[in-house]
Amino acid sequence: MAALLEFRDVVKTFDGAKVLDGVSFAVEKGEVFCIVGPSGTGKSVTLKHFVRLLEADSGQVLVDGTPIYHAKDLKVGLFVEAPEN
């Protein structure tokens, strides 16, 4: 059975700088999954692939084994909290 959400060797660059370099992971249905790390390490970039705001330069982003850009009736959202000053 395919994972609910999956990254397979995903690469994303901006102006020649690699933000994601061969990132791979899978999230099974019902699993709690966290992405944690310091500022500038690609956490938001990773999430933006799941809501189709970004497309990988190479690799695959899958939902139930289907490439995310071919997934039908995909209901996902993203809420980004801004830090307090």
JOBELNOR-V566781 format. One record per pair of residues at least 24 apart in sequence whose C-alpha atoms are under 8 Angstrom apart, sorted by the first residue. I is the first residue (numbers start at 0). GAP is how many residues later the second one is. If there is no record, write none. Layout:
i: <I | I>
gap: <GAP | GAP>
//
This chain:
i: <1 | 1 | 2 | 2 | 2 | 2 | 2 | 2 | 3 | 3 | 3 | 3 | 3 | 3 | 4 | 4 | 4 | 4 | 4 | 5 | 5 | 5 | 5 | 5 | 6 | 6 | 6 | 6 | 7 | 7 | 7 | 8 | 8 | 8 | 9 | 9 | 9 | 9 | 9 | 9 | 10 | 10 | 10 | 10 | 11 | 11 | 11 | 11 | 12 | 18 | 19 | 19 | 21 | 46 | 47 | 49 | 50 | 50 | 50>
gap: <62 | 63 | 24 | 25 | 26 | 60 | 61 | 62 | 24 | 25 | 58 | 59 | 60 | 61 | 56 | 57 | 58 | 59 | 60 | 54 | 55 | 56 | 57 | 59 | 52 | 53 | 54 | 55 | 51 | 52 | 53 | 49 | 50 | 51 | 46 | 47 | 48 | 49 | 50 | 51 | 45 | 46 | 47 | 48 | 43 | 44 | 45 | 46 | 44 | 26 | 25 | 26 | 37 | 31 | 30 | 26 | 25 | 26 | 27>
//
